[in-house]
Amino acid sequence: MSRFPATRMRRLRRSPALRRLVQQARLHPSQLVWPLFFTQSGTRQPVDGMPGVHQHPVSDAADIAQRAVGLGLGGVLVFGIPDRKDEVGSAAYDEDGISQEAVRALRAAASHLVVIADTCLCAYTDHGHCGVIKDGRVHNDATLDLLARTAVSQARAGADIVAPSDMMDGRVAAIRAALDSADLSDTVVMAYSAKYASAFYGPFRSAADSAPQFGDRRGYQMDPANSDEALREIALDVEEGADIIMVKPGLPSLDIIQRAKQRFGVPLAAYQVSGEYSAIILAGEHGVMDSTRAMDESLVALRRAGADVIITYAAAEVAERLIGSASES
C-alpha cells in the first residue's frame, strides 16, 4: 500500500466538486418521509418543544400533500389524535376515525403520494398504552385483533403502507393475515421492528397526546442496552411478512441499522425521532451549533449506516435545501 507522500488523502477533499464526486452516502428527497399529526380540532396548533411542527386539522391535508409531492418526498406518515378515548382504543379502528379521515384527505389531494398510517392504540386509549390492559398490564394476544382491525381500516381508507408501532409479539403476522383476508394484499407492512424504550420520544408523546397514564412501556419496547435482541425481533417480523423494517430511534441505533441491513438486505427505515429533531433545532436556536449542518449530518449518518428510508420531522425543509443545492451546482 502506498505511503505518504505518494498517498495524500486530502487530494479528493480540496474542492466542493471533488467532494461531491466521491461522496458515498447521499440524501435525496425521495428517501425522506414526513411525519404528520392530525387532529379533529379545526385549528392548527404548534407542538410544544418541537419548533416548526404542528397538530394539523384535516383541512390542511390538501396543502400538505401538494407540498410533499412538489418536493418529491418519499411519503408522509400519519398520526391521528382523536377527540375521544376509551380503554380499548376503539377510535383507532373506527372507519371514520381521525387517522382514516386524514388518509382519505391526503389520498384525494395527491393520488400518487405514498401515504403511511401509524398503526397503534396508544393515542386512542384512555390509559395511553399500546394495547388492551388486563390485570394491570398490556395483554399481548388480546391486542392483536384490534391492531389488525386498525390496519384494515387504514388500508381501506387509502393507506399504501400500514406501520405497526406497538411492539406486540405476532402483530405483523396478524396484520398481514387480516389484510390478505380483506382483499388488501397489496398493502405494504412497515414494521417498527427494533423499537427501543427511549428517552428521545418525549416531545412526540406531547404531540400525539399518547403518554402512558401509569407505568411505562419497557414491558414491550426494547431495552436500549440490547443489540442481539433487536436482530431477533427483526428476523421474526421479516418471517411474519414485513415488507419494510424500521429501527427507532435513529442516531442512537446506528449499530443496529448497520447490522440489520447487512444481515437481512430488506428495505430498512430509520426514524429520526422527536427528541433527536428537537435537540438539533433547539440547539440551533440557542446558538450552540449550526442546526442546518447538524441536521444534514445526522441524516447522512443514518444513510451511511444503511437506512434506505429516513423518517424525519425536518423532511420538507431538508428536501427544499437539497433541491436548492442541486439547482445551484
Buried (B, 14 or more C-beta within 10 A) or exposed (E): EEEEEEEEEEEEEEEEEEEEEEEEEEBEBBBBBBBBBBBBBEEEBEBEBBBEBBBBBBEBBBEBBBBBBBBEBBBBBBBBBBEEBEEBBBBBBBEEBBBBBBBBBBBEBBEEBBBBBBBBBBBBBEBBBBBBBEEEEBEBEBBBEBBBBBBBBBBBBBBBBBBBBBBBBBBBBBBBBBBEEBEBEEBBBBBBBBBBBBEBBBBBBBBBBBBBEEBEBEEBBBEBEBBEBBBEBBBBBBEBBBBBBBBBBBBBBBEBBBBBBEEBEBBBBBBBBBBBBBBBBBBBEEEEEEBBEBBBEBBBBBBBBBBBBBBBBBBBBBBBBBBEEEEEE
